[in-house]
């Protein structure tokens, strides 16, 4: 059993994480960041839930770059093959559920 107080987690570097669970090849991690990630495409699906802060999520749809602002409580779902990159607006804490070994 674990109790994780997400609002108390502070990473020592951008995109630092705590591994919460690994179940049947799916990982759940809590990330802390204050810097953008990198453009990437996951091997599988990804669920990206903003627990604290705001994140501008850039993604490509039919080859066109778009973005949306994710507020605390918002969830972004990236289907297989969705190119995307997260840009936090200040400090953010994010719960990410994805296939084990994803970027």
DAURFEN-V626593 format. One record per helix or strand of 2 or more residues. SS is the DSSP state (H for helix, E for strand). FROM is the first residue (numbers start at 0). LEN is the number of residues. If there is no record, write none. Layout:
ss=SS from=FROM len=LEN
ss=SS from=FROM len=LEN
This chain:
ss=H from=5 len=3
ss=E from=15 len=8
ss=E from=25 len=8
ss=E from=45 len=7
ss=E from=54 len=7
ss=E from=63 len=7
ss=E from=74 len=4
ss=E from=83 len=5
ss=E from=91 len=8
